[in-house]
Amino acid sequence: MAAMNVGARRVANRATDLAPPAATALLVLLAWEFGLTALGVQQFLLPRPTTILASLGEEWDVLSRGVVYTGGEALLGFVVGCGAGILAAFATARWMTAREALMPIAIAANSIPIIAFAPIAGAWFGSQNPSARVAIVTLLVFFPVMVNTVRGLTFVEPASLELMRSYGATDGQVLRHVRIPNALPYVFTALRVAATLAVIGAVIGEYFGGPRFSLGVFISSEAYVFRYPNAWAAIVLACVLGILFYGAVALAEWLVIPWHRRRQQAR
């Protein structure tokens, strides 16, 4: 009975947490729907939500293929970029030589405007090759993951390190029992940022090439011929895709480091 009461309280608390954002989203949609009509805003400037929803249903066959295709590019680039960022972070945190060699490269890569790199990636791999968008996403997510992971591996409480050294722990044991657990919250923070950046990078990359049904190409081509409700329908799906990526990372964080959540709740 006590366990059931605890579960019921958790569900009630969760519903209470979700109520404000849900109410805000509903108010925004209602203001969007009826405010545009009251203000006399033309449909070609900003379609109403109901118009966008209708276009979503009409173009669903094309848009559903686009979600799968663009989502696949974003996911592959996310995995490659985050994996490379984490590996580079371990090398950077471990060896001073690697830090001096990799940090300037990472900063320079992060300084490249993605909108400028996209056509170059298309020239390298071919505008119809998904590898061009994967490269863009990889470059976009690499830096935040690397920097946050390095911070988590190096910003460790000195007392924890001194305690491990007092027990005669090796560098590998310190890494496994202190540095990695300390870095995990930083890593997941970076992964949440990278999740949304991955979708943004894939869509921007598709502005410079890709199949007709991909979300980026669909948005640009529909806007070019003034079919704005169709373009907005694709934008909404891109937003949903980013939210799903973010939610997957948040779920993984909830499962992998539950102790961090309990610590945050205790505070």
ABEGO torsion letter per residue (X at the ends): XAAAAAAAAAAAAAAAAAAAAAAAAAAAAAAAAAAAAAAGBBAAABBBAAAAAAAAAAAAAAAAAAAAAAAAAAAAAAAAAAAAAAAAAAAAAABAAAAAAAAAAAAAAAABBAAAAAAAAAAAAEAABAAAAAAAAAAAAAAAAAAAAAAAAABBBAAAAAAAAAAGBBAAAAAAAAAAAAAAAAAAAAAAAAAAAAAAAAAAAAAAEEBAABAAAAAAAAAAAGBAAAAAAAAAAAAAAAAAAAAAAAAAAAAABAAAAAAAAAX
